[in-house]
Amino acid sequence: MTETSGIIKLENVFYAYPGSEIHVLRNLNLEINRGDRIGMIAPNGSGKTTLLHTIMGLCIPESGSIRIFGKELKEEKDFVPLRSRIGLLFQDSDDQLFCPTVVDDVAFGPLNLGYSKAESLDIAQKTLDRLGIRTFEDKVTHRLSGGQKRLVALAAVLAMNPEILLLDEPTAGLDAKVKDELIAILNQLEISYFVISHEFDFVSAVTDKIYSMENGRILTDAEI
């Protein structure tokens, strides 16, 4: 896999949570290339979120290999320099938003990438504009509705200009109108993404391939 075409490749990955003998991921294989828009629909407890955390190095597998942007990663420290290139939208937006105001949350990522305060503010405001939520700019984040927090969390991810998005239940808490807006946003993006959702109609509208998970391994659309 070359960096020009490949982004993420997991081969024969096994993972069990500490103290458990049950493998959440079992001989799992996944490849995501540039231009891919892949969806995943699978039952609760099937390991979908664990898979995303494994890609980010938050869960380190006991065996198997992980290559991201052409580099094999084995320890948590190996993942650190690559995390800014991958945008992970957590299932719970409250795990992602912690600043006083919306614009502070969205500007946080660019600030940590080395942009100046003024540059980060400009990036944040343009990203909020892009998602149609500039009016949220000065709102107190923790007072927003669940759906509003979801959009702000997505803005915070996009503000870092990632090369791929990993989206964990992005429609959670969104009403039909906002879901339609999210579909339009995703379809306009020129980056790869891997999206987990329980909503087949949503996944069908924003992806080219749909996978599932069973017994800790991925089933491709040809196998489902």
Buried (B, 14 or more C-beta within 10 A) or exposed (E): BEEEEBBBBBEBBBBBEEEEEEBBBBBBEBBBBEEBBBBBBBEEEBBBBBBBBBBBBBBBBEEBEBBBBEEEBEEEEBBEEBBBBBBBBBBBBEEBBEBEBBBBBBBBBBBEBEBEEEBBBBBBBBBBEBBEBBEBBEBEBEEBEEBBBBBBBBBBBBBBBBBBBBBBBBBBBBEEEBBEBBBEBBEEEEBBBBBBBBBEEBBBBBBEBBBBBBEBBBBBEEEE
